[in-house]
Amino acid sequence: MSNARGMGAGGAEPAKPVRLRDALRQARIEAADRTGVVVDLRDAEVARLEILNEALDPLFAQIPDQVDLFDRGISQGDTPRLWIDVVAHVLMGRDKRMYRFVQDTRHGRVVLAESHDAAVVVNAVTDYVARRMIERERAMAATPLPEQERSREKGTEDGQEKPRRGRFWAFAFGFIAGVVALFGLALVAALRSP
């Protein structure tokens, strides 16, 4: 059998010289094909994240307006993400079909849920939202009310106000006593020196 490119009827046929321009054109075509595939994959990721985002609408509709912990939205970039809050988001797995619900922590990224099924991720996000709201309630209960803070700033406790003038006079008396002591030490030092 003879190879049409490399062999002729009588032996080895010299290969055609490859022109750089043709090689560059071919490389550009291949790069465009790869870029097109990457764009198509990214569009598919965004579409899947939009489907999940719509599935989360009923959950976020139930969150009271005064709770401002969550900032849901899809960010487009090299890796599209559906953000739940500032530390948790959903992205697509390596196969571009698996949802990965992750949370960024001080110790790295933690996978909270991973599934091909959007309903499983919706349940995981629902649990996460509920835990975050409980954490918020506890933090709000541990934080003193503004009236309590103002009374502490005034120096009141249990309705009894401590006089501020007493603090001022104690400072003034201490300052004057210090000046007199320094003056006395300077006078003693002056009398001892010849």
C-alpha positions as CSV (number, residue, x, y, z in Angstrom):
1,M,0.0,0.0,0.0
2,S,1.2,3.4,-0.7
3,N,0.8,6.5,1.3
4,A,-0.7,9.3,-0.8
5,R,1.2,12.0,1.1
6,G,4.6,10.5,1.7
7,M,5.1,8.0,-1.1
8,G,4.7,8.4,-4.8
9,A,4.8,5.7,-7.5
10,G,8.6,5.5,-7.6
11,G,9.7,6.1,-4.0
12,A,9.8,8.9,-1.5
13,E,8.2,12.1,-2.6
14,P,9.5,15.2,-0.9
15,A,7.0,16.8,1.5
16,K,5.5,20.2,0.6
17,P,7.0,22.9,2.7
18,V,4.5,24.1,5.3
19,R,4.0,27.8,5.2
20,L,3.9,29.6,8.6
21,R,0.9,31.6,7.5
22,D,-1.1,28.4,6.9
23,A,0.1,26.9,10.2
24,L,-1.0,30.1,12.1
25,R,-4.3,30.1,10.3
26,Q,-4.9,26.5,11.3
27,A,-3.9,27.2,14.9
28,R,-6.3,30.2,15.0
29,I,-9.2,28.0,13.8
30,E,-8.4,25.3,16.4
31,A,-8.3,28.0,19.2
32,A,-11.6,29.5,18.0
33,D,-13.1,26.0,18.1
34,R,-11.9,25.4,21.6
35,T,-13.0,28.9,22.7
36,G,-16.5,28.2,21.2
37,V,-16.7,25.0,23.2
38,V,-15.6,26.8,26.4
39,V,-18.2,29.6,25.8
40,D,-20.9,26.9,25.2
41,L,-19.9,25.1,28.4
42,R,-20.0,28.4,30.4
43,D,-23.4,29.2,28.9
44,A,-24.6,25.8,30.0
45,E,-23.3,26.3,33.5
46,V,-25.0,29.7,33.8
47,A,-28.3,28.2,32.5
48,R,-28.1,25.4,35.1
49,L,-27.4,28.0,37.8
50,E,-30.3,30.1,36.6
51,I,-32.6,27.0,36.9
52,L,-31.4,26.5,40.5
53,N,-31.8,30.2,41.2
54,E,-35.5,30.0,40.1
55,A,-36.0,26.9,42.3
56,L,-34.7,28.9,45.3
57,D,-37.2,31.8,44.7
58,P,-39.9,30.3,47.0
59,L,-37.3,30.0,49.8
60,F,-36.1,33.5,49.6
61,A,-39.6,34.9,49.3
62,Q,-40.2,33.6,52.8
63,I,-37.2,35.4,54.4
64,P,-38.4,38.6,56.2
65,D,-37.3,41.9,54.7
66,Q,-35.4,43.0,57.8
67,V,-33.1,40.0,57.5
68,D,-30.3,41.3,55.2
69,L,-27.9,38.3,55.5
70,F,-28.4,37.0,52.0
71,D,-27.3,38.6,48.7
72,R,-28.4,36.1,46.1
73,G,-27.2,36.5,42.5
74,I,-25.2,34.8,39.7
75,S,-21.7,36.1,39.0
76,Q,-20.3,35.6,35.6
77,G,-16.6,35.0,35.2
78,D,-14.2,32.2,34.5
79,T,-16.3,30.1,36.9
80,P,-20.0,31.2,37.1
81,R,-21.4,31.1,40.7
82,L,-24.8,31.4,42.3
83,W,-24.1,33.4,45.5
84,I,-26.3,32.7,48.5
85,D,-24.4,35.1,50.8
86,V,-20.9,36.5,51.1
87,V,-19.4,33.1,52.1
88,A,-21.6,30.5,50.4
89,H,-22.2,29.8,46.8
90,V,-23.1,27.1,44.3
91,L,-20.9,26.3,41.3
92,M,-20.9,23.5,38.8
93,G,-18.6,20.5,39.3
94,R,-16.0,19.4,36.8
95,D,-18.5,17.5,34.7
96,K,-20.6,20.8,34.4
97,R,-23.7,18.9,35.5
98,M,-23.2,18.5,39.2
99,Y,-24.1,21.3,41.5
100,R,-21.6,22.0,44.3
101,F,-22.8,24.0,47.3
102,V,-19.7,25.3,49.1
103,Q,-18.9,27.7,51.9
104,D,-15.6,29.5,52.3
105,T,-14.2,29.4,55.9
106,R,-11.0,30.4,57.6
107,H,-9.8,26.8,57.1
108,G,-10.6,26.6,53.4
109,R,-13.6,25.8,51.3
110,V,-16.1,23.2,52.7
111,V,-18.5,21.4,50.4
112,L,-22.0,21.5,52.0
113,A,-23.8,19.5,49.3
114,E,-23.0,18.0,45.9
115,S,-25.6,16.5,43.6
116,H,-26.8,16.3,40.0
117,D,-30.3,16.9,41.3
118,A,-31.3,20.6,41.9
119,A,-33.8,19.6,44.6
120,V,-31.1,18.1,46.8
121,V,-29.1,21.4,46.6
122,V,-32.3,23.4,47.2
123,N,-32.8,21.4,50.5
124,A,-29.1,22.0,51.4
125,V,-29.5,25.7,50.8
126,T,-32.7,25.8,52.8
127,D,-30.9,24.2,55.8
128,Y,-28.0,26.6,55.4
129,V,-30.4,29.6,55.3
130,A,-32.2,28.4,58.4
131,R,-28.9,27.9,60.3
132,R,-27.7,31.4,59.3
133,M,-31.0,32.9,60.5
134,I,-30.7,31.2,63.9
135,E,-27.1,32.5,64.2
136,R,-28.4,36.0,63.5
137,E,-31.1,35.6,66.1
138,R,-28.6,34.5,68.7
139,A,-26.2,37.4,67.8
140,M,-29.1,39.9,68.1
141,A,-30.1,38.5,71.5
142,A,-26.5,38.7,72.8
143,T,-26.1,42.3,71.6
144,P,-27.4,44.9,74.0
145,L,-30.2,47.2,73.0
146,P,-29.4,50.7,72.1
147,E,-31.0,52.1,75.3
148,Q,-28.8,49.9,77.4
149,E,-25.7,51.1,75.5
150,R,-26.6,54.7,76.0
151,S,-27.1,54.2,79.7
152,R,-23.7,52.6,80.0
153,E,-22.1,55.5,78.1
154,K,-23.7,57.9,80.5
155,G,-22.4,55.9,83.4
156,T,-25.7,54.7,84.6
157,E,-26.4,51.2,85.8
158,D,-29.8,50.1,87.0
159,G,-31.1,53.6,86.7
160,Q,-28.5,55.2,89.1
161,E,-26.4,57.8,87.5
162,K,-22.7,58.2,88.5
163,P,-21.7,61.9,88.7
164,R,-19.3,62.9,86.0
165,R,-18.2,65.9,88.0
166,G,-16.7,63.5,90.6
167,R,-14.4,62.0,88.0
168,F,-13.3,65.4,86.8
169,W,-12.4,66.6,90.3
170,A,-10.6,63.4,91.0
171,F,-8.5,63.9,87.9
172,A,-7.9,67.6,88.7
173,F,-6.9,66.8,92.3
174,G,-4.5,64.1,91.1
175,F,-3.0,66.5,88.6
176,I,-2.5,69.2,91.2
177,A,-1.0,66.8,93.7
178,G,1.5,65.6,91.0
179,V,2.6,69.1,90.2
180,V,3.1,70.0,93.9
181,A,5.1,66.8,94.4
182,L,7.3,67.5,91.4
183,F,7.8,71.1,92.6
184,G,8.7,69.8,96.1
185,L,11.2,67.4,94.7
186,A,12.8,70.2,92.6
187,L,13.0,72.4,95.7
188,V,14.6,69.7,97.8
189,A,17.1,69.0,95.0
190,A,17.9,72.7,94.7
191,L,18.5,73.1,98.5
192,R,20.9,70.0,98.6
193,S,23.1,71.1,95.8
194,P,26.0,73.4,96.8
